[in-house]
């Protein structure tokens, strides 16, 4: 029955990864569409696509910085802050 | 599927789920912080894929100051409670 346990754990991990990716994609689109496509035309222009690529990279770089900074902060033991952030 | 597990496995699973849900909570905080700080720090035209020399420290400060502000609220609430 060790298999069943492993199966459940894998499933949970997979679901977590999917929902994390989904949240990132949603946010990237939200920000970058706003920035890069101010006036939607009949197709996505090359300027718009280039902007989108840059914007995406920038957003992911930002995510990594925030992640590093935030984890460092909670590890420093800003007591209670971690729990209070949970509602975000 | 869970029904066939022994007590030890069940306990292990419970711990696993708890730690996964904590991880998910942290990740969701990172998502909303990134959202908020990106809006504040990346205001110019998106000209390159890298954060420039203003944007990067701004993102770091944004997280740090958010935590400070968060602490301020907690401390204030604590004071209110104490003065009652």
Backbone of each chain as nested JSON, in Angstrom:
{
  "chains": [
    {"id": "A", "residues": [
      {"number": 1, "name": "UNK", "atoms": {"N": [0.816, -1.205, 0.0], "CA": [0.0, 0.0, 0.0], "C": [0.855, 1.262, 0.0]}},
      {"number": 2, "name": "UNK", "atoms": {"N": [2.187, 1.089, 0.015], "CA": [3.077, 2.245, -0.038], "C": [2.878, 2.993, -1.353]}},
      {"number": 3, "name": "UNK", "atoms": {"N": [2.454, 2.249, -2.369], "CA": [2.196, 2.843, -3.677], "C": [1.103, 3.89, -3.625]}},
      {"number": 4, "name": "UNK", "atoms": {"N": [0.048, 3.561, -2.878], "CA": [-1.085, 4.488, -2.784], "C": [-0.643, 5.802, -2.174]}},
      {"number": 5, "name": "UNK", "atoms": {"N": [0.179, 5.703, -1.139], "CA": [0.669, 6.91, -0.471], "C": [1.491, 7.753, -1.458]}},
      {"number": 6, "name": "UNK", "atoms": {"N": [2.397, 7.069, -2.148], "CA": [3.239, 7.765, -3.117], "C": [2.402, 8.431, -4.197]}},
      {"number": 7, "name": "UNK", "atoms": {"N": [1.36, 7.712, -4.6], "CA": [0.48, 8.228, -5.649], "C": [-0.209, 9.508, -5.203]}},
      {"number": 8, "name": "UNK", "atoms": {"N": [-0.685, 9.488, -3.967], "CA": [-1.365, 10.672, -3.428], "C": [-0.396, 11.847, -3.35]}},
      {"number": 9, "name": "UNK", "atoms": {"N": [0.812, 11.57, -2.866], "CA": [1.806, 12.634, -2.734], "C": [2.165, 13.232, -4.093]}},
      {"number": 10, "name": "UNK", "atoms": {"N": [2.353, 12.363, -5.072], "CA": [2.671, 12.858, -6.417], "C": [1.549, 13.728, -6.957]}},
      {"number": 11, "name": "UNK", "atoms": {"N": [0.326, 13.266, -6.714], "CA": [-0.832, 13.99, -7.211], "C": [-0.921, 15.381, -6.586]}},
      {"number": 12, "name": "UNK", "atoms": {"N": [-0.696, 15.435, -5.274], "CA": [-0.746, 16.717, -4.566], "C": [0.336, 17.659, -5.096]}},
      {"number": 13, "name": "UNK", "atoms": {"N": [1.543, 17.109, -5.263], "CA": [2.644, 17.932, -5.783], "C": [2.334, 18.462, -7.171]}},
      {"number": 14, "name": "UNK", "atoms": {"N": [1.764, 17.598, -7.992], "CA": [1.444, 17.989, -9.361], "C": [0.388, 19.09, -9.376]}},
      {"number": 15, "name": "UNK", "atoms": {"N": [-0.634, 18.91, -8.557], "CA": [-1.697, 19.925, -8.482], "C": [-1.133, 21.267, -8.041]}},
      {"number": 16, "name": "UNK", "atoms": {"N": [-0.224, 21.228, -7.064], "CA": [0.373, 22.46, -6.562], "C": [1.17, 23.149, -7.666]}},
      {"number": 17, "name": "UNK", "atoms": {"N": [1.936, 22.348, -8.426], "CA": [2.738, 22.923, -9.502], "C": [1.849, 23.545, -10.571]}},
      {"number": 18, "name": "UNK", "atoms": {"N": [0.756, 22.855, -10.882], "CA": [-0.164, 23.366, -11.906], "C": [-0.795, 24.679, -11.453]}},
      {"number": 19, "name": "UNK", "atoms": {"N": [-1.244, 24.728, -10.218], "CA": [-1.924, 25.946, -9.782], "C": [-0.937, 27.104, -9.653]}},
      {"number": 20, "name": "UNK", "atoms": {"N": [0.313, 26.779, -9.324], "CA": [1.349, 27.813, -9.279], "C": [1.618, 28.372, -10.676]}},
      {"number": 21, "name": "UNK", "atoms": {"N": [1.763, 27.493, -11.636], "CA": [2.0, 27.912, -13.008], "C": [0.822, 28.728, -13.531]}},
      {"number": 22, "name": "UNK", "atoms": {"N": [-0.379, 28.272, -13.212], "CA": [-1.569, 28.964, -13.679], "C": [-1.629, 30.393, -13.131]}},
      {"number": 23, "name": "UNK", "atoms": {"N": [-1.285, 30.532, -11.846], "CA": [-1.302, 31.863, -11.225], "C": [-0.28, 32.774, -11.892]}},
      {"number": 24, "name": "UNK", "atoms": {"N": [0.894, 32.21, -12.196], "CA": [1.947, 33.013, -12.839], "C": [1.515, 33.463, -14.231]}},
      {"number": 25, "name": "UNK", "atoms": {"N": [0.969, 32.541, -15.002], "CA": [0.532, 32.852, -16.365], "C": [-0.542, 33.935, -16.345]}},
      {"number": 26, "name": "UNK", "atoms": {"N": [-1.465, 33.802, -15.413], "CA": [-2.55, 34.766, -15.303], "C": [-2.007, 36.17, -15.019]}},
      {"number": 27, "name": "UNK", "atoms": {"N": [-1.058, 36.239, -14.08], "CA": [-0.49, 37.531, -13.706], "C": [0.336, 38.13, -14.832]}},
      {"number": 28, "name": "UNK", "atoms": {"N": [1.135, 37.293, -15.492], "CA": [1.942, 37.773, -16.612], "C": [1.025, 38.377, -17.675]}},
      {"number": 29, "name": "UNK", "atoms": {"N": [-0.028, 37.668, -18.014], "CA": [-0.946, 38.165, -19.028], "C": [-1.609, 39.462, -18.602]}},
      {"number": 30, "name": "UNK", "atoms": {"N": [-2.009, 39.504, -17.362], "CA": [-2.671, 40.69, -16.842], "C": [-1.78, 41.92, -17.001]}},
      {"number": 31, "name": "UNK", "atoms": {"N": [-0.52, 41.812, -16.53], "CA": [0.389, 42.953, -16.572], "C": [0.844, 43.263, -17.985]}},
      {"number": 32, "name": "UNK", "atoms": {"N": [1.245, 42.245, -18.713], "CA": [1.868, 42.47, -20.003], "C": [0.862, 42.868, -21.073]}},
      {"number": 33, "name": "UNK", "atoms": {"N": [-0.342, 42.398, -20.965], "CA": [-1.361, 42.815, -21.938], "C": [-1.655, 44.29, -21.755]}},
      {"number": 34, "name": "UNK", "atoms": {"N": [-1.742, 44.681, -20.504], "CA": [-1.976, 46.086, -20.168], "C": [-0.85, 46.97, -20.705]}},
      {"number": 35, "name": "UNK", "atoms": {"N": [0.41, 46.505, -20.507], "CA": [1.575, 47.282, -20.908], "C": [1.804, 47.288, -22.406]}},
      {"number": 36, "name": "UNK", "atoms": {"N": [1.718, 46.104, -22.979], "CA": [2.228, 45.94, -24.344], "C": [1.158, 46.087, -25.417]}},
      {"number": 37, "name": "UNK", "atoms": {"N": [-0.086, 45.904, -25.054], "CA": [-1.146, 46.031, -26.059], "C": [-2.157, 47.086, -25.614]}},
      {"number": 38, "name": "UNK", "atoms": {"N": [-1.734, 48.358, -25.681], "CA": [-2.63, 49.408, -25.204], "C": [-3.849, 49.588, -26.116]}},
      {"number": 39, "name": "UNK", "atoms": {"N": [-3.622, 49.435, -27.425], "CA": [-4.731, 49.553, -28.374], "C": [-4.735, 48.339, -29.29]}},
      {"number": 40, "name": "UNK", "atoms": {"N": [-5.535, 47.341, -28.967], "CA": [-5.521, 46.095, -29.754], "C": [-5.9, 46.327, -31.216]}},
      {"number": 41, "name": "UNK", "atoms": {"N": [-5.028, 45.872, -32.109], "CA": [-5.311, 45.994, -33.534], "C": [-5.85, 44.697, -34.094]}},
      {"number": 42, "name": "UNK", "atoms": {"N": [-5.773, 44.528, -35.404], "CA": [-6.321, 43.32, -36.03], "C": [-5.418, 42.117, -35.805]}},
      {"number": 43, "name": "UNK", "atoms": {"N": [-4.14, 42.368, -35.493], "CA": [-3.248, 41.258, -35.126], "C": [-2.205, 41.773, -34.158]}},
      {"number": 44, "name": "UNK", "atoms": {"N": [-1.479, 40.843, -33.554], "CA": [-0.432, 41.231, -32.617], "C": [0.789, 41.682, -33.428]}},
      {"number": 45, "name": "UNK", "atoms": {"N": [1.155, 42.936, -33.321], "CA": [2.277, 43.443, -34.118], "C": [3.59, 42.906, -33.577]}},
      {"number": 46, "name": "UNK", "atoms": {"N": [4.662, 43.065, -34.365], "CA": [5.958, 42.543, -33.911], "C": [6.462, 43.345, -32.72]}},
      {"number": 47, "name": "UNK", "atoms": {"N": [6.145, 44.633, -32.694], "CA": [6.53, 45.44, -31.531], "C": [5.843, 44.898, -30.281]}},
      {"number": 48, "name": "UNK", "atoms": {"N": [4.58, 44.583, -30.451], "CA": [3.819, 44.058, -29.308], "C": [4.361, 42.71, -28.841]}},
      {"number": 49, "name": "UNK", "atoms": {"N": [4.696, 41.846, -29.774], "CA": [5.238, 40.536, -29.37], "C": [6.581, 40.681, -28.685]}},
      {"number": 50, "name": "UNK", "atoms": {"N": [7.427, 41.564, -29.203], "CA": [8.731, 41.779, -28.568], "C": [8.542, 42.304, -27.163]}},
      {"number": 51, "name": "UNK", "atoms": {"N": [7.662, 43.283, -27.039], "CA": [7.362, 43.84, -25.722], "C": [6.885, 42.741, -24.782]}},
      {"number": 52, "name": "UNK", "atoms": {"N": [6.024, 41.867, -25.305], "CA": [5.477, 40.776, -24.503], "C": [6.576, 39.852, -23.991]}},
      {"number": 53, "name": "UNK", "atoms": {"N": [7.511, 39.51, -24.879], "CA": [8.619, 38.631, -24.483], "C": [9.435, 39.264, -23.365]}},
      {"number": 54, "name": "UNK", "atoms": {"N": [9.779, 40.549, -23.56], "CA": [10.548, 41.258, -22.536], "C": [9.776, 41.338, -21.226]}},
      {"number": 55, "name": "UNK", "atoms": {"N": [8.525, 41.671, -21.356], "CA": [7.674, 41.84, -20.178], "C": [7.578, 40.543, -19.38]}},
      {"number": 56, "name": "UNK", "atoms": {"N": [7.435, 39.453, -20.109], "CA": [7.34, 38.135, -19.48], "C": [8.611, 37.811, -18.697]}},
      {"number": 57, "name": "UNK", "atoms": {"N": [9.764, 38.066, -19.367], "CA": [11.039, 37.806, -18.703], "C": [11.201, 38.689, -17.469]}},
      {"number": 58, "name": "UNK", "atoms": {"N": [10.778, 39.926, -17.615], "CA": [10.876, 40.861, -16.506], "C": [9.999, 40.415, -15.335]}},
      {"number": 59, "name": "UNK", "atoms": {"N": [8.819, 39.966, -15.672], "CA": [7.906, 39.562, -14.61], "C": [8.444, 38.341, -13.86]}},
      {"number": 60, "name": "UNK", "atoms": {"N": [8.986, 37.406, -14.62], "CA": [9.518, 36.205, -13.973], "C": [10.762, 36.524, -13.147]}},
      {"number": 61, "name": "UNK", "atoms": {"N": [11.593, 37.457, -13.653], "CA": [12.754, 37.9, -12.866], "C": [12.261, 38.539, -11.568]}},
      {"number": 62, "name": "UNK", "atoms": {"N": [11.207, 39.32, -11.682], "CA": [10.64, 39.962, -10.489], "C": [10.125, 38.922, -9.504]}},
      {"number": 63, "name": "UNK", "atoms": {"N": [9.474, 37.907, -10.026], "CA": [8.941, 36.843, -9.18], "C": [10.065, 36.184, -8.391]}},
      {"number": 64, "name": "UNK", "atoms": {"N": [11.18, 35.935, -9.081], "CA": [12.316, 35.298, -8.415], "C": [12.909, 36.181, -7.329]}},
      {"number": 65, "name": "UNK", "atoms": {"N": [12.996, 37.478, -7.602], "CA": [13.536, 38.399, -6.606], "C": [12.622, 38.45, -5.385]}},
      {"number": 66, "name": "UNK", "atoms": {"N": [11.341, 38.594, -5.641], "CA": [10.375, 38.657, -4.541], "C": [10.423, 37.374, -3.722]}},
      {"number": 67, "name": "UNK", "atoms": {"N": [10.489, 36.264, -4.413], "CA": [10.536, 34.972, -3.745], "C": [11.74, 34.876, -2.822]}},
      {"number": 68, "name": "UNK", "atoms": {"N": [12.912, 35.269, -3.338], "CA": [14.139, 35.215, -2.553], "C": [14.039, 36.139, -1.334]}},
      {"number": 69, "name": "UNK", "atoms": {"N": [13.578, 37.353, -1.611], "CA": [13.5, 38.368, -0.571], "C": [12.491, 37.978, 0.518]}},
      {"number": 70, "name": "UNK", "atoms": {"N": [11.369, 37.488, 0.075], "CA": [10.3, 37.127, 1.006], "C": [10.706, 35.95, 1.888]}},
      {"number": 71, "name": "UNK", "atoms": {"N": [11.3, 34.945, 1.252], "CA": [11.746, 33.779, 2.015], "C": [12.815, 34.165, 3.021]}},
      {"number": 72, "name": "UNK", "atoms": {"N": [13.733, 35.051, 2.599], "CA": [14.782, 35.52, 3.517], "C": [14.138, 36.213, 4.71]}},
      {"number": 73, "name": "UNK", "atoms": {"N": [13.107, 37.0, 4.435], "CA": [12.421, 37.719, 5.504], "C": [11.739, 36.782, 6.489]}},
      {"number": 74, "name": "UNK", "atoms": {"N": [11.023, 35.782, 5.963], "CA": [10.347, 34.904, 6.921], "C": [11.324, 34.008, 7.666]}},
      {"number": 75, "name": "UNK", "atoms": {"N": [12.459, 33.721, 7.025], "CA": [13.447, 32.911, 7.73], "C": [14.143, 33.711, 8.82]}},
      {"number": 76, "name": "UNK", "atoms": {"N": [14.206, 35.033, 8.585], "CA": [14.809, 35.905, 9.586], "C": [13.95, 35.897, 10.858]}},
      {"number": 77, "name": "UNK", "atoms": {"N": [12.741, 35.388, 10.726], "CA": [11.892, 35.253, 11.893], "C": [11.082, 36.489, 12.193]}},
      {"number": 78, "name": "UNK", "atoms": {"N": [10.559, 37.121, 11.15], "CA": [9.608, 38.198, 11.368], "C": [8.346, 37.52, 11.895]}},
      {"number": 79, "name": "UNK", "atoms": {"N": [8.305, 37.412, 13.201], "CA": [7.29, 36.55, 13.813], "C": [5.883, 37.052, 13.535]}},
      {"number": 80, "name": "UNK", "atoms": {"N": [5.033, 36.098, 13.211], "CA": [3.64, 36.437, 12.972], "C": [3.377, 36.96, 11.57]}},
      {"number": 81, "name": "UNK", "atoms": {"N": [4.412, 37.489, 10.919], "CA": [4.2, 38.073, 9.602], "C": [3.79, 37.012, 8.586]}},
      {"number": 82, "name": "UNK", "atoms": {"N": [4.395, 35.852, 8.693], "CA": [4.064, 34.782, 7.774], "C": [2.601, 34.409, 7.845]}},
      {"number": 83, "name": "UNK", "atoms": {"N": [2.098, 34.309, 9.061], "CA": [0.698, 33.945, 9.248], "C": [-0.214, 35.059, 8.752]}},
      {"number": 84, "name": "UNK", "atoms": {"N": [0.199, 36.306, 9.008], "CA": [-0.637, 37.431, 8.624], "C": [-0.7, 37.582, 7.108]}},
      {"number": 85, "name": "UNK", "atoms": {"N": [0.362, 37.129, 6.415], "CA": [0.391, 37.223, 4.968], "C": [-0.509, 36.184, 4.327]}},
      {"number": 86, "name": "UNK", "atoms": {"N": [-0.881, 35.184, 5.11], "CA": [-1.664, 34.084, 4.565], "C": [-2.973, 34.531, 3.936]}},
      {"number": 87, "name": "UNK", "atoms": {"N": [-3.517, 35.619, 4.451], "CA": [-4.798, 36.078, 3.948], "C": [-4.721, 36.773, 2.599]}},
      {"number": 88, "name": "UNK", "atoms": {"N": [-3.502, 37.036, 2.134], "CA": [-3.347, 37.757, 0.878], "C": [-3.885, 37.006, -0.321]}}
    ]},
    {"id": "B", "residues": [
      {"number": 1, "name": "UNK", "atoms": {"N": [-8.878, 5.348, -1.789], "CA": [-7.442, 5.078, -1.806], "C": [-6.846, 5.227, -0.396]}},
      {"number": 2, "name": "UNK", "atoms": {"N": [-7.335, 6.234, 0.332], "CA": [-6.801, 6.491, 1.669], "C": [-7.18, 5.379, 2.639]}},
      {"number": 3, "name": "UNK", "atoms": {"N": [-8.323, 4.745, 2.398], "CA": [-8.845, 3.727, 3.301], "C": [-7.879, 2.563, 3.489]}},
      {"number": 4, "name": "UNK", "atoms": {"N": [-7.124, 2.247, 2.466], "CA": [-6.233, 1.105, 2.531], "C": [-4.898, 1.381, 3.204]}},
      {"number": 5, "name": "UNK", "atoms": {"N": [-4.695, 2.585, 3.677], "CA": [-3.41, 2.939, 4.275], "C": [-3.367, 2.599, 5.757]}},
      {"number": 6, "name": "UNK", "atoms": {"N": [-2.172, 2.243, 6.241], "CA": [-2.049, 2.006, 7.673], "C": [-1.857, 3.327, 8.406]}},
      {"number": 7, "name": "UNK", "atoms": {"N": [-1.874, 3.276, 9.735], "CA": [-1.845, 4.511, 10.527], "C": [-0.584, 5.335, 10.309]}},
      {"number": 8, "name": "UNK", "atoms": {"N": [0.524, 4.636, 10.159], "CA": [1.786, 5.346, 9.995], "C": [1.785, 6.148, 8.687]}},
      {"number": 9, "name": "UNK", "atoms": {"N": [1.299, 5.493, 7.622], "CA": [1.215, 6.165, 6.325], "C": [0.258, 7.352, 6.38]}},
      {"number": 10, "name": "UNK", "atoms": {"N": [-0.849, 7.14, 7.068], "CA": [-1.838, 8.207, 7.177], "C": [-1.244, 9.433, 7.866]}},
      {"number": 11, "name": "UNK", "atoms": {"N": [-0.493, 9.15, 8.917], "CA": [0.127, 10.255, 9.658], "C": [1.147, 10.986, 8.779]}},
      {"number": 12, "name": "UNK", "atoms": {"N": [1.906, 10.182, 8.055], "CA": [2.909, 10.767, 7.176], "C": [2.257, 11.644, 6.113]}},
      {"number": 13, "name": "UNK", "atoms": {"N": [1.134, 11.141, 5.587], "CA": [0.403, 11.903, 4.577], "C": [-0.128, 13.213, 5.14]}},
      {"number": 14, "name": "UNK", "atoms": {"N": [-0.618, 13.129, 6.353], "CA": [-1.173, 14.316, 6.983], "C": [-0.105, 15.402, 7.114]}},
      {"number": 15, "name": "UNK", "atoms": {"N": [1.086, 14.965, 7.542], "CA": [2.203, 15.901, 7.659], "C": [2.586, 16.481, 6.3]}},
      {"number": 16, "name": "UNK", "atoms": {"N": [2.587, 15.614, 5.315], "CA": [2.939, 16.024, 3.961], "C": [1.97, 17.084, 3.441]}},
      {"number": 17, "name": "UNK", "atoms": {"N": [0.687, 16.819, 3.629], "CA": [-0.336, 17.766, 3.148], "C": [-0.221, 19.1, 3.874]}},
      {"number": 18, "name": "UNK", "atoms": {"N": [0.068, 19.017, 5.164], "CA": [0.228, 20.239, 5.939], "C": [1.378, 21.093, 5.403]}},
      {"number": 19, "name": "UNK", "atoms": {"N": [2.503, 20.436, 5.128], "CA": [3.65, 21.206, 4.648], "C": [3.413, 21.709, 3.232]}},
      {"number": 20, "name": "UNK", "atoms": {"N": [2.706, 20.918, 2.423], "CA": [2.381, 21.372, 1.064], "C": [1.455, 22.578, 1.101]}},
      {"number": 21, "name": "UNK", "atoms": {"N": [0.519, 22.58, 2.032], "CA": [-0.421, 23.694, 2.074], "C": [0.255, 24.956, 2.597]}},
      {"number": 22, "name": "UNK", "atoms": {"N": [1.248, 24.76, 3.461], "CA": [2.042, 25.913, 3.896], "C": [2.842, 26.478, 2.719]}},
      {"number": 23, "name": "UNK", "atoms": {"N": [3.406, 25.574, 1.94], "CA": [4.153, 26.002, 0.758], "C": [3.252, 26.779, -0.196]}},
      {"number": 24, "name": "UNK", "atoms": {"N": [2.032, 26.262, -0.379], "CA": [1.099, 26.92, -1.292], "C": [0.735, 28.314, -0.795]}},
      {"number": 25, "name": "UNK", "atoms": {"N": [0.625, 28.43, 0.522], "CA": [0.286, 29.719, 1.116], "C": [1.406, 30.737, 0.868]}},
      {"number": 26, "name": "UNK", "atoms": {"N": [2.646, 30.282, 1.055], "CA": [3.797, 31.145, 0.811], "C": [3.861, 31.547, -0.657]}},
      {"number": 27, "name": "UNK", "atoms": {"N": [3.618, 30.572, -1.527], "CA": [3.663, 30.865, -2.946], "C": [2.6, 31.872, -3.338]}},
      {"number": 28, "name": "UNK", "atoms": {"N": [1.441, 31.755, -2.738], "CA": [0.39, 32.701, -3.091], "C": [0.718, 34.101, -2.583]}},
      {"number": 29, "name": "UNK", "atoms": {"N": [1.401, 34.17, -1.447], "CA": [1.862, 35.482, -0.961], "C": [2.891, 36.075, -1.923]}},
      {"number": 30, "name": "UNK", "atoms": {"N": [3.788, 35.216, -2.448], "CA": [4.788, 35.686, -3.398], "C": [4.119, 36.204, -4.67]}},
      {"number": 31, "name": "UNK", "atoms": {"N": [3.075, 35.505, -5.104], "CA": [2.348, 35.968, -6.29], "C": [1.747, 37.349, -6.078]}},
      {"number": 32, "name": "UNK", "atoms": {"N": [1.099, 37.549, -4.935], "CA": [0.461, 38.857, -4.765], "C": [1.477, 39.962, -4.509]}},
      {"number": 33, "name": "UNK", "atoms": {"N": [2.6, 39.621, -3.859], "CA": [3.66, 40.619, -3.677], "C": [4.279, 41.006, -5.018]}},
      {"number": 34, "name": "UNK", "atoms": {"N": [4.535, 40.023, -5.859], "CA": [5.096, 40.311, -7.174], "C": [4.15, 41.211, -7.958]}},
      {"number": 35, "name": "UNK", "atoms": {"N": [2.881, 40.878, -7.909], "CA": [1.848, 41.649, -8.59], "C": [1.906, 43.12, -8.152]}},
      {"number": 36, "name": "UNK", "atoms": {"N": [1.888, 43.294, -6.841], "CA": [1.848, 44.629, -6.25], "C": [3.133, 45.411, -6.563]}},
      {"number": 37, "name": "UNK", "atoms": {"N": [4.29, 44.761, -6.346], "CA": [5.565, 45.455, -6.487], "C": [5.915, 45.718, -7.945]}},
      {"number": 38, "name": "UNK", "atoms": {"N": [5.518, 44.838, -8.832], "CA": [5.761, 45.047, -10.259], "C": [5.057, 46.325, -10.7]}},
      {"number": 39, "name": "UNK", "atoms": {"N": [3.845, 46.501, -10.214], "CA": [3.061, 47.678, -10.545], "C": [3.772, 48.949, -10.07]}},
      {"number": 40, "name": "UNK", "atoms": {"N": [4.375, 48.869, -8.888], "CA": [5.042, 50.044, -8.32], "C": [6.411, 50.294, -8.928]}},
      {"number": 41, "name": "UNK", "atoms": {"N": [7.138, 49.234, -9.237], "CA": [8.551, 49.385, -9.589], "C": [8.82, 49.414, -11.083]}},
      {"number": 42, "name": "UNK", "atoms": {"N": [8.007, 48.73, -11.855], "CA": [8.262, 48.68, -13.293], "C": [7.242, 49.582, -13.976]}},
      {"number": 43, "name": "UNK", "atoms": {"N": [7.591, 50.863, -14.035], "CA": [6.61, 51.833, -14.522], "C": [6.934, 52.335, -15.924]}},
      {"number": 44, "name": "UNK", "atoms": {"N": [8.207, 52.227, -16.318], "CA": [8.602, 52.746, -17.633], "C": [8.21, 51.816, -18.766]}},
      {"number": 45, "name": "UNK", "atoms": {"N": [8.679, 52.154, -19.957], "CA": [8.43, 51.307, -21.118], "C": [9.201, 49.989, -20.933]}},
      {"number": 46, "name": "UNK", "atoms": {"N": [8.596, 48.892, -21.324], "CA": [9.272, 47.594, -21.19], "C": [10.239, 47.442, -22.356]}},
      {"number": 47, "name": "UNK", "atoms": {"N": [11.519, 47.797, -22.1], "CA": [12.471, 47.844, -23.196], "C": [13.378, 46.618, -23.243]}},
      {"number": 48, "name": "UNK", "atoms": {"N": [13.56, 45.948, -22.107], "CA": [14.385, 44.743, -22.127], "C": [13.823, 43.71, -21.166]}},
      {"number": 49, "name": "UNK", "atoms": {"N": [14.323, 42.497, -21.263], "CA": [13.801, 41.424, -20.432], "C": [14.378, 41.42, -19.033]}},
      {"number": 50, "name": "UNK", "atoms": {"N": [15.429, 42.229, -18.849], "CA": [16.06, 42.273, -17.523], "C": [15.561, 43.472, -16.739]}},
      {"number": 51, "name": "UNK", "atoms": {"N": [15.56, 43.339, -15.43], "CA": [15.2, 44.47, -14.588], "C": [16.368, 45.446, -14.577]}},
      {"number": 52, "name": "UNK", "atoms": {"N": [16.095, 46.745, -14.714], "CA": [17.21, 47.685, -14.736], "C": [17.691, 47.999, -13.315]}},
      {"number": 53, "name": "UNK", "atoms": {"N": [18.683, 48.901, -13.223], "CA": [19.332, 49.101, -11.913], "C": [18.446, 49.834, -10.922]}},
      {"number": 54, "name": "UNK", "atoms": {"N": [17.329, 50.388, -11.388], "CA": [16.38, 50.974, -10.437], "C": [15.326, 49.954, -10.036]}},
      {"number": 55, "name": "UNK", "atoms": {"N": [14.914, 49.201, -11.014], "CA": [13.806, 48.268, -10.787], "C": [14.161, 47.152, -9.802]}},
      {"number": 56, "name": "UNK", "atoms": {"N": [15.381, 46.616, -9.948], "CA": [15.739, 45.482, -9.096], "C": [15.771, 45.846, -7.602]}},
      {"number": 57, "name": "UNK", "atoms": {"N": [16.514, 46.922, -7.23], "CA": [16.47, 47.286, -5.802], "C": [15.067, 47.705, -5.354]}},
      {"number": 58, "name": "UNK", "atoms": {"N": [14.304, 48.291, -6.256], "CA": [12.935, 48.687, -5.917], "C": [12.102, 47.471, -5.538]}},
      {"number": 59, "name": "UNK", "atoms": {"N": [12.247, 46.382, -6.307], "CA": [11.498, 45.157, -5.996], "C": [11.892, 44.622, -4.616]}},
      {"number": 60, "name": "UNK", "atoms": {"N": [13.201, 44.664, -4.339], "CA": [13.671, 44.171, -3.042], "C": [13.144, 45.043, -1.905]}},
      {"number": 61, "name": "UNK", "atoms": {"N": [13.252, 46.362, -2.101], "CA": [12.749, 47.271, -1.072], "C": [11.252, 47.11, -0.872]}},
      {"number": 62, "name": "UNK", "atoms": {"N": [10.567, 46.891, -1.964], "CA": [9.113, 46.747, -1.913], "C": [8.71, 45.602, -0.98]}},
      {"number": 63, "name": "UNK", "atoms": {"N": [9.397, 44.475, -1.12], "CA": [9.098, 43.33, -0.251], "C": [9.436, 43.66, 1.209]}},
      {"number": 64, "name": "UNK", "atoms": {"N": [10.624, 44.233, 1.407], "CA": [11.062, 44.547, 2.771], "C": [10.128, 45.539, 3.445]}},
      {"number": 65, "name": "UNK", "atoms": {"N": [9.749, 46.597, 2.693], "CA": [8.875, 47.613, 3.302], "C": [7.471, 47.061, 3.543]}},
      {"number": 66, "name": "UNK", "atoms": {"N": [7.04, 46.155, 2.676], "CA": [5.724, 45.549, 2.904], "C": [5.727, 44.782, 4.224]}},
      {"number": 67, "name": "UNK", "atoms": {"N": [6.815, 44.069, 4.453], "CA": [6.927, 43.306, 5.696], "C": [6.98, 44.248, 6.901]}},
      {"number": 68, "name": "UNK", "atoms": {"N": [7.711, 45.359, 6.762], "CA": [7.762, 46.356, 7.837], "C": [6.361, 46.879, 8.138]}},
      {"number": 69, "name": "UNK", "atoms": {"N": [5.659, 47.24, 7.072], "CA": [4.319, 47.803, 7.226], "C": [3.388, 46.793, 7.88]}},
      {"number": 70, "name": "UNK", "atoms": {"N": [3.55, 45.554, 7.462], "CA": [2.759, 44.465, 8.028], "C": [2.997, 44.335, 9.531]}},
      {"number": 71, "name": "UNK", "atoms": {"N": [4.284, 44.433, 9.893], "CA": [4.649, 44.353, 11.306], "C": [4.069, 45.514, 12.099]}},
      {"number": 72, "name": "UNK", "atoms": {"N": [4.057, 46.677, 11.454], "CA": [3.538, 47.884, 12.081], "C": [2.074, 47.684, 12.47]}},
      {"number": 73, "name": "UNK", "atoms": {"N": [1.324, 47.106, 11.555], "CA": [-0.097, 46.851, 11.812], "C": [-0.256, 45.892, 12.981]}},
      {"number": 74, "name": "UNK", "atoms": {"N": [0.54, 44.823, 12.947], "CA": [0.454, 43.828, 14.018], "C": [0.801, 44.441, 15.365]}},
      {"number": 75, "name": "UNK", "atoms": {"N": [1.868, 45.27, 15.353], "CA": [2.284, 45.878, 16.608], "C": [1.217, 46.85, 17.13]}},
      {"number": 76, "name": "UNK", "atoms": {"N": [0.642, 47.59, 16.187], "CA": [-0.396, 48.545, 16.576], "C": [-1.601, 47.829, 17.19]}},
      {"number": 77, "name": "UNK", "atoms": {"N": [-1.997, 46.753, 16.547], "CA": [-3.125, 45.976, 17.065], "C": [-2.819, 45.433, 18.448]}},
      {"number": 78, "name": "UNK", "atoms": {"N": [-1.567, 45.024, 18.616], "CA": [-1.132, 44.491, 19.892], "C": [-1.235, 45.56, 20.985]}},
      {"number": 79, "name": "UNK", "atoms": {"N": [-0.843, 46.78, 20.605], "CA": [-0.922, 47.903, 21.545], "C": [-2.366, 48.195, 21.924]}},
      {"number": 80, "name": "UNK", "atoms": {"N": [-3.233, 48.177, 20.919], "CA": [-4.65, 48.425, 21.168], "C": [-5.208, 47.416, 22.159]}},
      {"number": 81, "name": "UNK", "atoms": {"N": [-4.814, 46.182, 21.942], "CA": [-5.286, 45.101, 22.802], "C": [-4.773, 45.291, 24.235]}},
      {"number": 82, "name": "UNK", "atoms": {"N": [-3.496, 45.702, 24.325], "CA": [-2.871, 45.857, 25.634], "C": [-3.476, 47.024, 26.425]}},
      {"number": 83, "name": "UNK", "atoms": {"N": [-3.901, 48.071, 25.696], "CA": [-4.393, 49.265, 26.381], "C": [-5.844, 49.132, 26.82]}},
      {"number": 84, "name": "UNK", "atoms": {"N": [-6.454, 48.032, 26.479], "CA": [-7.866, 47.859, 26.835], "C": [-8.064, 47.49, 28.29]}}
    ]}
  ]
}
